[in-house]
């Protein structure tokens, strides 16, 4: 067995900052913690092998030394060497297991626990990478069996197509004469109807997911809003004032409620008619208002609930892509796929790695926070 393949699912560093969540032929899935926060990263086994060989020859070198000296030696994406602290800790776990490695529990149970962690981590995440690297498939696998509403951004996407707007629809109405009386068909003696064009507020992906999430809140069920190709549209234009909602508190609710427009208010109030939120007193306390939940149910305030997960994919390679500004990146975890490999002689060389949520949510009282840093 190669040195880079010796770590097992469930292995931990002695300080508890590194946990092996999963592994496959090419990569390790690693939970890495620091100062009360954690990230989920995919680490290339080939890259770990480089660090192991480096520390065999240079046991007293530091992580930054390894990054600087190794990043010019292979065709692995140089960005991945930015995980030098994690790679160094993993290398030491392999080279000095007596002092650096804690192996405990049943690997299968550890795997299930960590996979559950991956599914519940990060209310807002962006998975990025080149086409075909498994971004959409990863999200599909993680959300299997869950309630999912999916949309795709493109250059013509805007606020109305993401949230909702009035649209012309065809509806059947009773035909009336000039006096307002119903017109009766003389042959069938039935009321005559006709189709007319009318305007109605039509909810789109965001508002559909928003309403479903609030309705599911009392049952602890999750609602996922999946945005494919998020950087093919202009995020600032599409999200508009909804961007304010992406800042979440330690309980997963929006930190900064916004006022909904009148059309949206009418739709939300109609959808929530008769619904009750069981823990409304607790939610009200988050905002210091005695009637915040009532305002939410009436549609007068918009607040993302703690069970609404907004995950997206981002293409990093094609032309005609919109840049995503740093403020938006701050509100969403950024990850990339560890599925892009190319064959070099007899050994595959991993070119791109990382399901890394580069900055991640902290924990408070057992609840995940989605206030992410860029």
Buried (B, 14 or more C-beta within 10 A) or exposed (E): EEBBBBBEBBBBBBEEBBBBBBBEEBBBBBBBBEEEBBBBBBBBBBBBBBBBBBBEEEEEBEBEBBBEBBBEEBEBBEEBBBBBBBBBBBBBBBBEBEEBBBBEEEBEEBBEBBBEBBBEBBBBBBBBBBEEBBBBBBBEEBBEEEBBBBBBBEEEBBBBBBBBBEEEEEEEEEBEEEEEEEEEEEEEEEEBEEEEEEEEBBBBBBBBBBBBBBBBBBEEEBBBBBBBBBBBBBBEEBBBEBBBBBBBBBBBBBBBBBEBEEEBBBBBBEBBEEEEBEEBEEBBEBBEBEBBBBBBBBBBBBBBBBBBBBBBBBBBEEEEBBEBEEEBBBBBBBBBBBBBBEEEEEEEBBBBBBBBBBBBBBBEEEBBBBBBEB
